[in-house]
Amino acid sequence: MLRLTQRWLPVAAFLCGACALASMPARCIAQAPLSFDRRGCVSAWADGIERFTAIELAAAPEDQPEGALELSVRCQGDEVEITASERGAASTHRRMDLTGTADAVRSRVVALAIAGLVRELAVMARSAPSTAPEPERAPIAREAQPTASGDSERNRAGSARTVQLDLFPAGSTFTAAPAVLWGGGLRARALLFGPLYAALDVQAGSYARDSELGSARLVAGSAGARIGWTYAWRSSLLGAGAGQRLGLARASASAEASGATDGSVSGLWAAPVAFVMADTALARHVRLGVDAELGAVLLPVRGRIEEGGDIAVAGAWLALSATLGVQL
């Protein structure tokens, strides 16, 4: 029985080694040092990109450059931009549209594209002369340097690719004078780092009403700043956060009855706000969405009308809008 056990020891050792190799993390299979950055790719399918990339690179080690690899994958909806570079050398990139690709295979498709870019780097490295690099190649090398300035340049480039301008009609109301102000505005928004979202906007609206003594009118405009978090799902984007709104309002009354006089009051108003938003791709660079904002006016503007209710910017603020956006 002892001899039988010893005879099977090599087989058992082989099986244990195979199991250990299968359980190794994907990044341990890669042949060369690998730096992987996939900020902005928060969808569930993106979790497999690194594992499939390591498998593809391990399958053809002869097609890889000798230096350490730096890989960057940026996601915006269904669009993916890949940059591959060899530390201190050249870089190459590719943009992909995964609109018609199923989630189950997206990470494998992206990994195959990364492997193709790495092969391009290897060909470039072999064809380059052995002497010092040409001066015109220096800017490309600086972009691939893992320095703070290089990271900042890449971050600014990523933000520029995710800037969006929204044009929106809107209806808003103040609880102190329950009537709808119809108007609209313009908003510029961007994804800063990963899911972090920021936006600036300007908007205005007005309403009018009649009374026994005449008519009254309220015009309110404001500028808003927001910051919040987003969640990407396929070609759609959901977001929520908080912000601040600061504006100018004018309440006026025109007298039509004898004994009544005209009057007006103007002033600044301010309100902290919370918001939720959602949009989806309508075309390649065009998006359609909805937006809701709720706040509390801390700096009001009030106009009082005799024998009629106040006309005021006060109380709670609620605004609903439909957005039509263009990505730059």
C-alpha positions as CSV (number, residue, x, y, z in Angstrom):
1,M,0.0,0.0,0.0
2,L,2.9,2.4,0.7
3,R,4.4,1.7,-2.8
4,L,1.1,2.4,-4.4
5,T,0.8,5.8,-2.7
6,Q,4.3,6.8,-3.7
7,R,3.5,5.9,-7.3
8,W,0.6,8.3,-7.4
9,L,2.5,11.2,-5.8
10,P,3.7,12.7,-9.1
11,V,0.1,12.7,-10.4
12,A,-1.2,14.3,-7.3
13,A,1.6,16.9,-7.4
14,F,0.7,17.8,-11.0
15,L,-3.0,18.1,-10.2
16,C,-2.2,20.4,-7.2
17,G,0.0,22.6,-9.3
18,A,-2.7,22.9,-12.0
19,C,-5.3,23.9,-9.4
20,A,-2.9,26.4,-7.9
21,L,-2.3,27.9,-11.4
22,A,-6.0,28.1,-12.1
23,S,-6.7,29.9,-8.8
24,M,-4.0,32.5,-9.4
25,P,-5.2,36.1,-9.9
26,A,-5.3,37.1,-13.5
27,R,-2.6,39.8,-13.0
28,C,-0.1,37.1,-12.0
29,I,-0.3,35.4,-15.4
30,A,0.9,38.5,-17.3
31,Q,4.5,38.3,-18.5
32,A,5.5,42.0,-18.0
33,P,4.8,44.5,-15.2
34,L,1.4,45.9,-15.8
35,S,-0.2,49.2,-14.7
36,F,-4.0,49.2,-15.3
37,D,-6.3,52.3,-15.0
38,R,-10.0,51.9,-15.8
39,R,-11.5,55.0,-14.1
40,G,-15.0,55.8,-15.3
41,C,-15.8,52.1,-16.2
42,V,-18.2,51.4,-13.4
43,S,-20.5,49.0,-15.2
44,A,-20.6,45.4,-14.0
45,W,-19.3,44.0,-17.3
46,A,-16.1,46.1,-16.9
47,D,-14.9,44.0,-13.9
48,G,-13.6,41.3,-16.2
49,I,-11.4,43.5,-18.4
50,E,-8.2,43.1,-16.3
51,R,-8.6,39.3,-16.1
52,F,-9.2,38.7,-19.8
53,T,-6.4,41.2,-20.7
54,A,-3.9,39.2,-18.6
55,I,-5.0,36.0,-20.3
56,E,-4.6,37.5,-23.8
57,L,-1.2,38.9,-23.0
58,A,0.0,35.6,-21.4
59,A,-1.0,33.7,-24.6
60,A,1.5,35.6,-26.8
61,P,4.4,36.9,-24.7
62,E,6.6,37.2,-27.8
63,D,4.3,40.0,-29.1
64,Q,4.9,42.3,-26.1
65,P,7.4,45.1,-25.6
66,E,10.1,44.6,-23.1
67,G,9.2,47.5,-20.8
68,A,6.4,47.9,-18.3
69,L,3.0,48.4,-19.8
70,E,0.5,51.1,-18.8
71,L,-3.1,50.6,-19.9
72,S,-5.9,53.1,-19.6
73,V,-9.5,52.3,-20.3
74,R,-12.1,55.2,-20.2
75,C,-15.8,54.6,-20.5
76,Q,-18.6,57.0,-21.5
77,G,-21.9,55.2,-22.0
78,D,-21.3,52.6,-24.7
79,E,-18.1,54.3,-25.9
80,V,-14.7,53.0,-24.7
81,E,-11.3,54.7,-25.3
82,I,-8.2,52.5,-24.8
83,T,-4.7,53.8,-24.4
84,A,-1.6,51.5,-24.3
85,S,1.9,52.7,-23.6
86,E,5.3,51.4,-22.7
87,R,6.8,53.3,-19.8
88,G,9.1,55.9,-21.1
89,A,8.3,55.1,-24.8
90,A,5.5,55.4,-27.3
91,S,1.8,55.0,-26.9
92,T,-1.2,54.1,-29.0
93,H,-4.9,54.3,-28.6
94,R,-8.2,53.2,-30.0
95,R,-11.9,54.2,-29.6
96,M,-14.7,51.6,-29.7
97,D,-18.5,51.8,-29.8
98,L,-20.0,48.8,-27.9
99,T,-23.6,49.7,-28.6
100,G,-24.4,46.4,-30.4
101,T,-22.2,44.2,-28.1
102,A,-23.8,42.1,-25.4
103,D,-22.6,42.8,-21.8
104,A,-21.5,39.1,-21.5
105,V,-18.7,39.5,-24.0
106,R,-17.9,43.2,-23.7
107,S,-14.9,42.7,-21.3
108,R,-13.5,40.0,-23.7
109,V,-13.9,42.3,-26.7
110,V,-12.1,45.1,-24.9
111,A,-9.3,42.7,-23.8
112,L,-8.8,41.6,-27.4
113,A,-8.5,45.2,-28.5
114,I,-5.9,45.9,-25.7
115,A,-3.9,42.9,-26.8
116,G,-3.9,44.3,-30.4
117,L,-2.6,47.7,-29.2
118,V,0.1,45.9,-27.2
119,R,1.2,44.1,-30.3
120,E,1.4,47.4,-32.1
121,L,3.7,48.7,-29.3
122,A,6.0,45.7,-29.8
123,V,6.2,46.3,-33.5
124,M,7.0,50.0,-32.9
125,A,9.7,49.1,-30.4
126,R,11.4,46.6,-32.8
127,S,11.3,49.1,-35.7
128,A,12.7,52.0,-33.6
129,P,16.5,52.6,-34.0
130,S,18.7,51.6,-31.1
131,T,20.1,55.2,-30.8
132,A,18.4,57.9,-28.7
133,P,14.8,58.6,-29.6
134,E,14.1,61.3,-32.1
135,P,13.1,64.7,-30.7
136,E,9.6,64.7,-32.1
137,R,8.8,61.5,-30.1
138,A,9.4,63.3,-26.8
139,P,5.9,64.7,-26.4
140,I,4.5,61.2,-26.8
141,A,6.9,59.9,-24.1
142,R,5.9,62.7,-21.7
143,E,2.3,61.8,-22.0
144,A,3.1,58.2,-20.9
145,Q,5.3,59.3,-17.9
146,P,3.7,58.2,-14.6
147,T,4.3,61.7,-13.1
148,A,1.8,64.0,-11.3
149,S,1.8,66.4,-14.3
150,G,1.2,63.5,-16.7
151,D,-1.7,62.3,-14.6
152,S,-3.2,65.8,-14.5
153,E,-3.0,66.1,-18.3
154,R,-4.8,62.8,-18.7
155,N,-7.4,63.7,-16.2
156,R,-8.1,67.0,-18.0
157,A,-8.3,65.2,-21.3
158,G,-10.8,62.7,-19.8
159,S,-12.9,65.6,-18.4
160,A,-12.9,67.4,-21.7
161,R,-14.2,64.2,-23.4
162,T,-17.2,64.1,-21.0
163,V,-18.4,67.7,-21.1
164,Q,-22.0,68.1,-22.1
165,L,-24.2,71.1,-22.8
166,D,-27.9,70.8,-22.0
167,L,-30.7,73.0,-23.3
168,F,-33.9,72.6,-21.2
169,P,-37.4,74.0,-20.9
170,A,-38.5,74.1,-17.3
171,G,-41.5,74.7,-15.0
172,S,-40.8,75.8,-11.4
173,T,-42.8,77.0,-8.4
174,F,-42.5,78.6,-5.0
175,T,-44.8,77.4,-2.3
176,A,-45.3,81.0,-1.0
177,A,-47.0,81.9,-4.3
178,P,-48.3,78.6,-5.7
179,A,-48.2,79.2,-9.5
180,V,-46.0,77.8,-12.2
181,L,-43.2,79.9,-13.7
182,W,-42.5,78.7,-17.2
183,G,-39.1,79.2,-18.8
184,G,-35.9,77.4,-19.5
185,G,-32.1,77.5,-19.4
186,L,-28.7,76.2,-20.3
187,R,-26.5,73.8,-18.3
188,A,-22.9,72.7,-18.7
189,R,-22.0,69.5,-16.9
190,A,-19.1,67.1,-16.8
191,L,-17.9,63.9,-15.2
192,L,-14.7,64.8,-13.3
193,F,-13.2,61.7,-11.8
194,G,-14.9,58.4,-12.1
195,P,-18.6,58.9,-11.1
196,L,-18.1,62.5,-9.7
197,Y,-20.4,64.9,-11.4
198,A,-20.4,68.7,-11.5
199,A,-22.6,71.2,-13.4
200,L,-23.2,75.0,-13.8
201,D,-26.5,76.4,-15.2
202,V,-28.5,79.6,-15.8
203,Q,-32.3,79.6,-16.0
204,A,-35.2,82.0,-15.8
205,G,-39.0,81.8,-15.7
206,S,-42.1,84.0,-15.2
207,Y,-45.8,84.0,-14.5
208,A,-48.6,86.5,-14.4
209,R,-52.1,86.7,-12.8
210,D,-55.0,89.0,-12.7
211,S,-56.8,90.5,-9.7
212,E,-59.7,92.8,-9.0
213,L,-57.3,95.8,-8.9
214,G,-55.2,94.9,-11.9
215,S,-52.5,92.4,-12.8
216,A,-49.3,91.1,-11.2
217,R,-46.2,89.5,-12.6
218,L,-43.2,87.6,-11.2
219,V,-40.0,87.1,-13.1
220,A,-37.2,85.1,-11.5
221,G,-33.8,84.1,-12.9
222,S,-30.9,82.3,-11.2
223,A,-27.5,80.6,-11.6
224,G,-26.9,77.2,-10.1
225,A,-23.9,75.1,-9.2
226,R,-24.1,71.3,-8.5
227,I,-22.0,68.4,-7.5
228,G,-23.0,64.8,-7.1
229,W,-22.5,61.1,-8.1
230,T,-23.6,59.3,-11.2
231,Y,-24.3,55.6,-12.1
232,A,-23.9,54.4,-15.7
233,W,-26.0,51.6,-17.1
234,R,-25.6,50.7,-20.8
235,S,-26.1,54.0,-22.6
236,S,-28.0,55.6,-19.7
237,L,-26.8,57.8,-16.8
238,L,-28.4,58.4,-13.4
239,G,-27.3,61.1,-11.1
240,A,-28.1,62.7,-7.7
241,G,-26.5,65.3,-5.5
242,A,-26.7,68.8,-4.0
243,G,-26.0,72.4,-5.0
244,Q,-26.7,76.1,-4.5
245,R,-28.9,78.5,-6.4
246,L,-28.5,82.3,-6.4
247,G,-30.8,84.5,-8.4
248,L,-32.6,87.8,-9.0
249,A,-36.4,88.2,-8.8
250,R,-38.8,91.1,-9.7
251,A,-42.4,91.3,-8.6
252,S,-44.5,94.0,-10.2
253,A,-48.2,95.0,-10.2
254,S,-50.1,97.1,-12.8
255,A,-53.2,98.9,-11.4
256,E,-56.3,99.1,-13.5
257,A,-58.9,100.2,-10.8
258,S,-59.2,103.7,-9.7
259,G,-57.4,104.5,-6.4
260,A,-54.9,101.7,-7.0
261,T,-51.2,102.4,-7.9
262,D,-48.5,100.5,-9.7
263,G,-45.6,99.1,-7.7
264,S,-42.7,96.7,-8.0
265,V,-40.0,95.2,-5.8
266,S,-36.7,93.5,-6.8
267,G,-34.1,91.6,-4.9
268,L,-31.7,88.7,-4.6
269,W,-32.9,85.2,-3.7
270,A,-30.9,82.1,-2.7
271,A,-31.7,78.5,-2.0
272,P,-29.7,75.3,-1.3
273,V,-31.0,72.5,-3.5
274,A,-31.0,68.7,-4.0
275,F,-31.4,67.2,-7.4
276,V,-31.9,63.9,-9.3
277,M,-31.4,63.5,-13.1
278,A,-31.4,60.8,-15.7
279,D,-30.5,60.8,-19.4
280,T,-29.9,58.3,-22.2
281,A,-28.3,58.3,-25.7
282,L,-30.5,59.5,-28.4
283,A,-27.8,59.5,-31.1
284,R,-24.0,59.2,-31.0
285,H,-23.4,62.6,-29.3
286,V,-27.0,63.6,-28.5
287,R,-28.7,62.7,-25.2
288,L,-32.2,63.2,-23.9
289,G,-33.1,63.3,-20.2
290,V,-35.2,64.6,-17.3
291,D,-34.2,66.6,-14.2
292,A,-35.8,67.5,-10.9
293,E,-34.6,70.0,-8.3
294,L,-36.0,70.7,-4.8
295,G,-34.8,73.5,-2.5
296,A,-35.6,75.9,0.3
297,V,-35.5,79.6,-0.2
298,L,-33.3,81.2,2.6
299,L,-33.2,84.7,1.1
300,P,-36.7,85.6,-0.2
301,V,-38.2,88.4,-2.3
302,R,-41.8,89.4,-1.4
303,G,-44.3,91.6,-3.1
304,R,-47.6,92.4,-1.3
305,I,-50.8,93.2,-3.2
306,E,-53.8,94.7,-1.5
307,E,-57.0,92.6,-1.7
308,G,-54.9,89.8,-3.2
309,G,-52.4,87.2,-2.2
310,D,-48.7,87.9,-2.0
311,I,-46.5,87.4,-5.1
312,A,-43.2,86.1,-3.7
313,V,-40.1,84.1,-4.1
314,A,-40.2,82.3,-0.8
315,G,-40.8,78.9,0.8
316,A,-39.9,75.7,-1.0
317,W,-38.6,75.7,-4.6
318,L,-39.4,72.9,-7.0
319,A,-38.3,72.7,-10.7
320,L,-38.9,70.0,-13.3
321,S,-37.3,70.1,-16.8
322,A,-36.6,68.0,-19.9
323,T,-33.0,68.2,-21.2
324,L,-31.6,67.9,-24.7
325,G,-27.8,67.6,-24.4
326,V,-24.9,67.5,-26.8
327,Q,-21.5,65.9,-25.8
328,L,-18.4,67.9,-26.9
